[in-house]
Amino acid sequence: MRDARGSATPSAQTILAEVGGAILGGILGAVVIGGAIYLVAGLLFAQQLGMGLLTVGVLGASFGFGVGAGLGTALVGRAFQQGGNLWLAPVAGGLSAAVALFGMRLLNLGGLGELLIVGLLLPLVVVVVVYNLQIRR
C-alpha cells in the first residue's frame, strides 16, 4: 500500500539502513552539537549551574547524539523514499535523550555506564519509530 509520502510499511532493509543512518548521524551530532554545548554552557555556565565540565560534556554529547540520530534517520528514510516526518525525528531524539539522562540522574539510577547506555540506545529506538509513524490528517 503506497501513498503520496512513500511506502506505508518500511521493509527490514529500510529499517536497518535507518538505524545505520541514526548511528552515523548520532556520532556526528554528538561531536558537533555536543561540542557546541560544551563550549558555550561548559565554559560559561558550568560553575553557576553546579556542574563539572565532564557532566556538561556528557549531557551535551548525549543530546547531540539524539538530535543527530533523528537527522540521520530522516535523511536515510528520504533517500529510500520512505514517508516520514523530517523534523519530528530529531526533536524526539533530543527529547528522549534529555528525558532519559535527566530522569536517570534525578532518580539516581545506575552509574555513568548505565546512563550512557540508556542515553544512547533509547534515542536510536525512538527516532526510528517516530520517523516511521504515519500521521494521518
MODELLER restraints for C-alpha pairs under 7 A, 6 or more apart:
rsr = mdl.restraints
at = mdl.atoms
rsr.add(forms.Gaussian(group=physical.xy_distance, feature=features.Distance(at['CA:1:A'], at['CA:7:A']), mean=6.66, stdev=0.5))
rsr.add(forms.Gaussian(group=physical.xy_distance, feature=features.Distance(at['CA:1:A'], at['CA:8:A']), mean=6.01, stdev=0.5))
rsr.add(forms.Gaussian(group=physical.xy_distance, feature=features.Distance(at['CA:2:A'], at['CA:8:A']), mean=5.69, stdev=0.5))
rsr.add(forms.Gaussian(group=physical.xy_distance, feature=features.Distance(at['CA:5:A'], at['CA:83:A']), mean=4.46, stdev=0.5))
rsr.add(forms.Gaussian(group=physical.xy_distance, feature=features.Distance(at['CA:6:A'], at['CA:81:A']), mean=5.63, stdev=0.5))
rsr.add(forms.Gaussian(group=physical.xy_distance, feature=features.Distance(at['CA:6:A'], at['CA:82:A']), mean=4.83, stdev=0.5))
rsr.add(forms.Gaussian(group=physical.xy_distance, feature=features.Distance(at['CA:6:A'], at['CA:83:A']), mean=4.46, stdev=0.5))
rsr.add(forms.Gaussian(group=physical.xy_distance, feature=features.Distance(at['CA:7:A'], at['CA:82:A']), mean=5.61, stdev=0.5))
rsr.add(forms.Gaussian(group=physical.xy_distance, feature=features.Distance(at['CA:7:A'], at['CA:83:A']), mean=6.38, stdev=0.5))
rsr.add(forms.Gaussian(group=physical.xy_distance, feature=features.Distance(at['CA:10:A'], at['CA:82:A']), mean=6.90, stdev=0.5))
rsr.add(forms.Gaussian(group=physical.xy_distance, feature=features.Distance(at['CA:14:A'], at['CA:80:A']), mean=6.87, stdev=0.5))
rsr.add(forms.Gaussian(group=physical.xy_distance, feature=features.Distance(at['CA:17:A'], at['CA:76:A']), mean=6.75, stdev=0.5))
rsr.add(forms.Gaussian(group=physical.xy_distance, feature=features.Distance(at['CA:18:A'], at['CA:73:A']), mean=4.71, stdev=0.5))
rsr.add(forms.Gaussian(group=physical.xy_distance, feature=features.Distance(at['CA:18:A'], at['CA:76:A']), mean=5.59, stdev=0.5))
rsr.add(forms.Gaussian(group=physical.xy_distance, feature=features.Distance(at['CA:18:A'], at['CA:77:A']), mean=6.20, stdev=0.5))
rsr.add(forms.Gaussian(group=physical.xy_distance, feature=features.Distance(at['CA:18:A'], at['CA:128:A']), mean=6.69, stdev=0.5))
rsr.add(forms.Gaussian(group=physical.xy_distance, feature=features.Distance(at['CA:19:A'], at['CA:73:A']), mean=6.62, stdev=0.5))
rsr.add(forms.Gaussian(group=physical.xy_distance, feature=features.Distance(at['CA:19:A'], at['CA:124:A']), mean=6.98, stdev=0.5))
rsr.add(forms.Gaussian(group=physical.xy_distance, feature=features.Distance(at['CA:19:A'], at['CA:128:A']), mean=6.81, stdev=0.5))
rsr.add(forms.Gaussian(group=physical.xy_distance, feature=features.Distance(at['CA:21:A'], at['CA:72:A']), mean=4.51, stdev=0.5))
rsr.add(forms.Gaussian(group=physical.xy_distance, feature=features.Distance(at['CA:21:A'], at['CA:73:A']), mean=5.14, stdev=0.5))
rsr.add(forms.Gaussian(group=physical.xy_distance, feature=features.Distance(at['CA:21:A'], at['CA:76:A']), mean=5.92, stdev=0.5))
rsr.add(forms.Gaussian(group=physical.xy_distance, feature=features.Distance(at['CA:22:A'], at['CA:69:A']), mean=3.86, stdev=0.5))
rsr.add(forms.Gaussian(group=physical.xy_distance, feature=features.Distance(at['CA:22:A'], at['CA:70:A']), mean=6.22, stdev=0.5))
rsr.add(forms.Gaussian(group=physical.xy_distance, feature=features.Distance(at['CA:22:A'], at['CA:72:A']), mean=4.62, stdev=0.5))
rsr.add(forms.Gaussian(group=physical.xy_distance, feature=features.Distance(at['CA:22:A'], at['CA:73:A']), mean=4.79, stdev=0.5))
rsr.add(forms.Gaussian(group=physical.xy_distance, feature=features.Distance(at['CA:22:A'], at['CA:124:A']), mean=6.40, stdev=0.5))
rsr.add(forms.Gaussian(group=physical.xy_distance, feature=features.Distance(at['CA:23:A'], at['CA:69:A']), mean=5.97, stdev=0.5))
rsr.add(forms.Gaussian(group=physical.xy_distance, feature=features.Distance(at['CA:24:A'], at['CA:72:A']), mean=6.74, stdev=0.5))
rsr.add(forms.Gaussian(group=physical.xy_distance, feature=features.Distance(at['CA:25:A'], at['CA:68:A']), mean=4.51, stdev=0.5))
rsr.add(forms.Gaussian(group=physical.xy_distance, feature=features.Distance(at['CA:25:A'], at['CA:69:A']), mean=4.77, stdev=0.5))
rsr.add(forms.Gaussian(group=physical.xy_distance, feature=features.Distance(at['CA:25:A'], at['CA:71:A']), mean=6.36, stdev=0.5))
rsr.add(forms.Gaussian(group=physical.xy_distance, feature=features.Distance(at['CA:25:A'], at['CA:72:A']), mean=4.35, stdev=0.5))
rsr.add(forms.Gaussian(group=physical.xy_distance, feature=features.Distance(at['CA:26:A'], at['CA:64:A']), mean=6.90, stdev=0.5))
rsr.add(forms.Gaussian(group=physical.xy_distance, feature=features.Distance(at['CA:26:A'], at['CA:65:A']), mean=3.97, stdev=0.5))
rsr.add(forms.Gaussian(group=physical.xy_distance, feature=features.Distance(at['CA:26:A'], at['CA:66:A']), mean=6.08, stdev=0.5))
rsr.add(forms.Gaussian(group=physical.xy_distance, feature=features.Distance(at['CA:26:A'], at['CA:67:A']), mean=6.92, stdev=0.5))
rsr.add(forms.Gaussian(group=physical.xy_distance, feature=features.Distance(at['CA:26:A'], at['CA:68:A']), mean=4.18, stdev=0.5))
rsr.add(forms.Gaussian(group=physical.xy_distance, feature=features.Distance(at['CA:26:A'], at['CA:69:A']), mean=4.04, stdev=0.5))
rsr.add(forms.Gaussian(group=physical.xy_distance, feature=features.Distance(at['CA:27:A'], at['CA:65:A']), mean=5.95, stdev=0.5))
rsr.add(forms.Gaussian(group=physical.xy_distance, feature=features.Distance(at['CA:28:A'], at['CA:68:A']), mean=6.47, stdev=0.5))
rsr.add(forms.Gaussian(group=physical.xy_distance, feature=features.Distance(at['CA:29:A'], at['CA:64:A']), mean=4.65, stdev=0.5))
rsr.add(forms.Gaussian(group=physical.xy_distance, feature=features.Distance(at['CA:29:A'], at['CA:65:A']), mean=5.04, stdev=0.5))
rsr.add(forms.Gaussian(group=physical.xy_distance, feature=features.Distance(at['CA:29:A'], at['CA:67:A']), mean=6.47, stdev=0.5))
rsr.add(forms.Gaussian(group=physical.xy_distance, feature=features.Distance(at['CA:29:A'], at['CA:68:A']), mean=4.12, stdev=0.5))
rsr.add(forms.Gaussian(group=physical.xy_distance, feature=features.Distance(at['CA:30:A'], at['CA:61:A']), mean=4.31, stdev=0.5))
rsr.add(forms.Gaussian(group=physical.xy_distance, feature=features.Distance(at['CA:30:A'], at['CA:62:A']), mean=6.32, stdev=0.5))
rsr.add(forms.Gaussian(group=physical.xy_distance, feature=features.Distance(at['CA:30:A'], at['CA:64:A']), mean=4.24, stdev=0.5))
rsr.add(forms.Gaussian(group=physical.xy_distance, feature=features.Distance(at['CA:30:A'], at['CA:65:A']), mean=4.37, stdev=0.5))
rsr.add(forms.Gaussian(group=physical.xy_distance, feature=features.Distance(at['CA:30:A'], at['CA:68:A']), mean=6.99, stdev=0.5))
rsr.add(forms.Gaussian(group=physical.xy_distance, feature=features.Distance(at['CA:31:A'], at['CA:61:A']), mean=6.63, stdev=0.5))
rsr.add(forms.Gaussian(group=physical.xy_distance, feature=features.Distance(at['CA:33:A'], at['CA:61:A']), mean=6.84, stdev=0.5))
rsr.add(forms.Gaussian(group=physical.xy_distance, feature=features.Distance(at['CA:33:A'], at['CA:64:A']), mean=4.79, stdev=0.5))
rsr.add(forms.Gaussian(group=physical.xy_distance, feature=features.Distance(at['CA:34:A'], at['CA:57:A']), mean=6.59, stdev=0.5))
rsr.add(forms.Gaussian(group=physical.xy_distance, feature=features.Distance(at['CA:34:A'], at['CA:60:A']), mean=4.27, stdev=0.5))
rsr.add(forms.Gaussian(group=physical.xy_distance, feature=features.Distance(at['CA:34:A'], at['CA:61:A']), mean=3.85, stdev=0.5))
rsr.add(forms.Gaussian(group=physical.xy_distance, feature=features.Distance(at['CA:34:A'], at['CA:64:A']), mean=5.12, stdev=0.5))
rsr.add(forms.Gaussian(group=physical.xy_distance, feature=features.Distance(at['CA:37:A'], at['CA:60:A']), mean=5.46, stdev=0.5))
rsr.add(forms.Gaussian(group=physical.xy_distance, feature=features.Distance(at['CA:38:A'], at['CA:56:A']), mean=6.09, stdev=0.5))
rsr.add(forms.Gaussian(group=physical.xy_distance, feature=features.Distance(at['CA:38:A'], at['CA:57:A']), mean=5.17, stdev=0.5))
rsr.add(forms.Gaussian(group=physical.xy_distance, feature=features.Distance(at['CA:38:A'], at['CA:60:A']), mean=6.34, stdev=0.5))
rsr.add(forms.Gaussian(group=physical.xy_distance, feature=features.Distance(at['CA:42:A'], at['CA:53:A']), mean=5.51, stdev=0.5))
rsr.add(forms.Gaussian(group=physical.xy_distance, feature=features.Distance(at['CA:42:A'], at['CA:56:A']), mean=5.73, stdev=0.5))
rsr.add(forms.Gaussian(group=physical.xy_distance, feature=features.Distance(at['CA:46:A'], at['CA:52:A']), mean=6.13, stdev=0.5))
rsr.add(forms.Gaussian(group=physical.xy_distance, feature=features.Distance(at['CA:46:A'], at['CA:53:A']), mean=6.52, stdev=0.5))
rsr.add(forms.Gaussian(group=physical.xy_distance, feature=features.Distance(at['CA:62:A'], at['CA:97:A']), mean=6.22, stdev=0.5))
rsr.add(forms.Gaussian(group=physical.xy_distance, feature=features.Distance(at['CA:62:A'], at['CA:119:A']), mean=6.22, stdev=0.5))
rsr.add(forms.Gaussian(group=physical.xy_distance, feature=features.Distance(at['CA:62:A'], at['CA:120:A']), mean=6.65, stdev=0.5))
rsr.add(forms.Gaussian(group=physical.xy_distance, feature=features.Distance(at['CA:63:A'], at['CA:94:A']), mean=5.14, stdev=0.5))
rsr.add(forms.Gaussian(group=physical.xy_distance, feature=features.Distance(at['CA:63:A'], at['CA:97:A']), mean=5.52, stdev=0.5))
rsr.add(forms.Gaussian(group=physical.xy_distance, feature=features.Distance(at['CA:63:A'], at['CA:98:A']), mean=6.00, stdev=0.5))
rsr.add(forms.Gaussian(group=physical.xy_distance, feature=features.Distance(at['CA:64:A'], at['CA:94:A']), mean=6.89, stdev=0.5))
rsr.add(forms.Gaussian(group=physical.xy_distance, feature=features.Distance(at['CA:66:A'], at['CA:90:A']), mean=6.78, stdev=0.5))
rsr.add(forms.Gaussian(group=physical.xy_distance, feature=features.Distance(at['CA:66:A'], at['CA:93:A']), mean=4.09, stdev=0.5))
rsr.add(forms.Gaussian(group=physical.xy_distance, feature=features.Distance(at['CA:66:A'], at['CA:94:A']), mean=4.46, stdev=0.5))
rsr.add(forms.Gaussian(group=physical.xy_distance, feature=features.Distance(at['CA:66:A'], at['CA:97:A']), mean=5.71, stdev=0.5))
rsr.add(forms.Gaussian(group=physical.xy_distance, feature=features.Distance(at['CA:66:A'], at['CA:123:A']), mean=5.25, stdev=0.5))
rsr.add(forms.Gaussian(group=physical.xy_distance, feature=features.Distance(at['CA:67:A'], at['CA:90:A']), mean=4.39, stdev=0.5))
rsr.add(forms.Gaussian(group=physical.xy_distance, feature=features.Distance(at['CA:67:A'], at['CA:91:A']), mean=6.41, stdev=0.5))
rsr.add(forms.Gaussian(group=physical.xy_distance, feature=features.Distance(at['CA:67:A'], at['CA:93:A']), mean=5.12, stdev=0.5))
rsr.add(forms.Gaussian(group=physical.xy_distance, feature=features.Distance(at['CA:67:A'], at['CA:94:A']), mean=4.67, stdev=0.5))
rsr.add(forms.Gaussian(group=physical.xy_distance, feature=features.Distance(at['CA:68:A'], at['CA:90:A']), mean=6.66, stdev=0.5))
rsr.add(forms.Gaussian(group=physical.xy_distance, feature=features.Distance(at['CA:69:A'], at['CA:90:A']), mean=6.83, stdev=0.5))
rsr.add(forms.Gaussian(group=physical.xy_distance, feature=features.Distance(at['CA:69:A'], at['CA:93:A']), mean=6.66, stdev=0.5))
rsr.add(forms.Gaussian(group=physical.xy_distance, feature=features.Distance(at['CA:69:A'], at['CA:124:A']), mean=6.50, stdev=0.5))
rsr.add(forms.Gaussian(group=physical.xy_distance, feature=features.Distance(at['CA:69:A'], at['CA:127:A']), mean=6.85, stdev=0.5))
rsr.add(forms.Gaussian(group=physical.xy_distance, feature=features.Distance(at['CA:70:A'], at['CA:89:A']), mean=4.52, stdev=0.5))
rsr.add(forms.Gaussian(group=physical.xy_distance, feature=features.Distance(at['CA:70:A'], at['CA:90:A']), mean=3.79, stdev=0.5))
rsr.add(forms.Gaussian(group=physical.xy_distance, feature=features.Distance(at['CA:70:A'], at['CA:93:A']), mean=5.53, stdev=0.5))
rsr.add(forms.Gaussian(group=physical.xy_distance, feature=features.Distance(at['CA:70:A'], at['CA:127:A']), mean=5.20, stdev=0.5))
rsr.add(forms.Gaussian(group=physical.xy_distance, feature=features.Distance(at['CA:71:A'], at['CA:89:A']), mean=6.85, stdev=0.5))
rsr.add(forms.Gaussian(group=physical.xy_distance, feature=features.Distance(at['CA:71:A'], at['CA:90:A']), mean=5.43, stdev=0.5))
rsr.add(forms.Gaussian(group=physical.xy_distance, feature=features.Distance(at['CA:73:A'], at['CA:127:A']), mean=6.91, stdev=0.5))
rsr.add(forms.Gaussian(group=physical.xy_distance, feature=features.Distance(at['CA:73:A'], at['CA:128:A']), mean=6.41, stdev=0.5))
rsr.add(forms.Gaussian(group=physical.xy_distance, feature=features.Distance(at['CA:74:A'], at['CA:86:A']), mean=5.35, stdev=0.5))
rsr.add(forms.Gaussian(group=physical.xy_distance, feature=features.Distance(at['CA:74:A'], at['CA:89:A']), mean=6.81, stdev=0.5))
rsr.add(forms.Gaussian(group=physical.xy_distance, feature=features.Distance(at['CA:74:A'], at['CA:131:A']), mean=6.62, stdev=0.5))
rsr.add(forms.Gaussian(group=physical.xy_distance, feature=features.Distance(at['CA:84:A'], at['CA:131:A']), mean=5.02, stdev=0.5))
rsr.add(forms.Gaussian(group=physical.xy_distance, feature=features.Distance(at['CA:84:A'], at['CA:132:A']), mean=5.35, stdev=0.5))
rsr.add(forms.Gaussian(group=physical.xy_distance, feature=features.Distance(at['CA:84:A'], at['CA:133:A']), mean=6.64, stdev=0.5))
rsr.add(forms.Gaussian(group=physical.xy_distance, feature=features.Distance(at['CA:84:A'], at['CA:134:A']), mean=6.68, stdev=0.5))
rsr.add(forms.Gaussian(group=physical.xy_distance, feature=features.Distance(at['CA:85:A'], at['CA:131:A']), mean=5.51, stdev=0.5))
rsr.add(forms.Gaussian(group=physical.xy_distance, feature=features.Distance(at['CA:88:A'], at['CA:131:A']), mean=6.91, stdev=0.5))
rsr.add(forms.Gaussian(group=physical.xy_distance, feature=features.Distance(at['CA:89:A'], at['CA:127:A']), mean=4.96, stdev=0.5))
rsr.add(forms.Gaussian(group=physical.xy_distance, feature=features.Distance(at['CA:89:A'], at['CA:130:A']), mean=5.79, stdev=0.5))
rsr.add(forms.Gaussian(group=physical.xy_distance, feature=features.Distance(at['CA:89:A'], at['CA:131:A']), mean=5.20, stdev=0.5))
rsr.add(forms.Gaussian(group=physical.xy_distance, feature=features.Distance(at['CA:90:A'], at['CA:127:A']), mean=6.98, stdev=0.5))
rsr.add(forms.Gaussian(group=physical.xy_distance, feature=features.Distance(at['CA:92:A'], at['CA:126:A']), mean=6.85, stdev=0.5))
rsr.add(forms.Gaussian(group=physical.xy_distance, feature=features.Distance(at['CA:92:A'], at['CA:127:A']), mean=6.31, stdev=0.5))
rsr.add(forms.Gaussian(group=physical.xy_distance, feature=features.Distance(at['CA:93:A'], at['CA:123:A']), mean=4.81, stdev=0.5))
rsr.add(forms.Gaussian(group=physical.xy_distance, feature=features.Distance(at['CA:93:A'], at['CA:126:A']), mean=6.38, stdev=0.5))
rsr.add(forms.Gaussian(group=physical.xy_distance, feature=features.Distance(at['CA:93:A'], at['CA:127:A']), mean=5.43, stdev=0.5))
rsr.add(forms.Gaussian(group=physical.xy_distance, feature=features.Distance(at['CA:96:A'], at['CA:122:A']), mean=6.75, stdev=0.5))
rsr.add(forms.Gaussian(group=physical.xy_distance, feature=features.Distance(at['CA:96:A'], at['CA:123:A']), mean=5.64, stdev=0.5))
rsr.add(forms.Gaussian(group=physical.xy_distance, feature=features.Distance(at['CA:97:A'], at['CA:119:A']), mean=5.15, stdev=0.5))
rsr.add(forms.Gaussian(group=physical.xy_distance, feature=features.Distance(at['CA:97:A'], at['CA:122:A']), mean=6.89, stdev=0.5))
rsr.add(forms.Gaussian(group=physical.xy_distance, feature=features.Distance(at['CA:97:A'], at['CA:123:A']), mean=5.73, stdev=0.5))
rsr.add(forms.Gaussian(group=physical.xy_distance, feature=features.Distance(at['CA:100:A'], at['CA:118:A']), mean=6.76, stdev=0.5))
rsr.add(forms.Gaussian(group=physical.xy_distance, feature=features.Distance(at['CA:100:A'], at['CA:119:A']), mean=5.77, stdev=0.5))
rsr.add(forms.Gaussian(group=physical.xy_distance, feature=features.Distance(at['CA:101:A'], at['CA:115:A']), mean=6.30, stdev=0.5))
rsr.add(forms.Gaussian(group=physical.xy_distance, feature=features.Distance(at['CA:101:A'], at['CA:119:A']), mean=5.73, stdev=0.5))
rsr.add(forms.Gaussian(group=physical.xy_distance, feature=features.Distance(at['CA:104:A'], at['CA:115:A']), mean=6.82, stdev=0.5))
